Structure formats: structure tokens, C-alpha cells
Amino acid sequence: MSIMHLPVLRDDEPSAADLAAIELEWPLIEAERDLLDAEIAFINAGENVSVLDRRRIRRAERRVLEIARELAVPAAGAEVVA
């Protein structure tokens, strides 16, 4: 009798529906990543922060909001599943 308990193997691979949802949300993920990059660059600039650095953050924020709004509002004629 073994005292080692091995975990039960599970199929943790994403389903086709999971992959489709990720692909649908990918533009938002990418926009959020770009915003994070802009914020990191702003922080790392320290005393050398420029107006362009702040503008880059505002553009990235606007892009995140724009894409989030597009994802939140179903397209005209799209089937809504409750």
C-alpha cells in the first residue's frame, strides 16, 4: 500500500467556448496591457515625465474604455442569451 496520494488527473484544457470567449475579449486584454505599459513608463520616468507620457496614458485609458463599452453593449441584431 502506497502512502503517496497522487492527484486525480483532470482535463483542465480550455473548451472551445472558453477559447472563443478569450478571443472575443482579447482586444480589451491587449488595451489593458498597453495601459499598464504606459503607466509603468510614466512611473519609471521619475522627474523626467513629459506631457507626452501623460498623453500616452490618457490615450490608453480612452482605448480601454472604448473597447470595454463595445464589449458591454451587444451588437445590433446579436442574439442575447440570458
Buried (B, 14 or more C-beta within 10 A) or exposed (E): EEEEEEEEEEEEEEEEEEEEEEEEBEBBEEBBEBBEEBBEEBEEEEEEEEEEBEEBBEEBBEBBEEBBEEEEEEEEEEEEEE
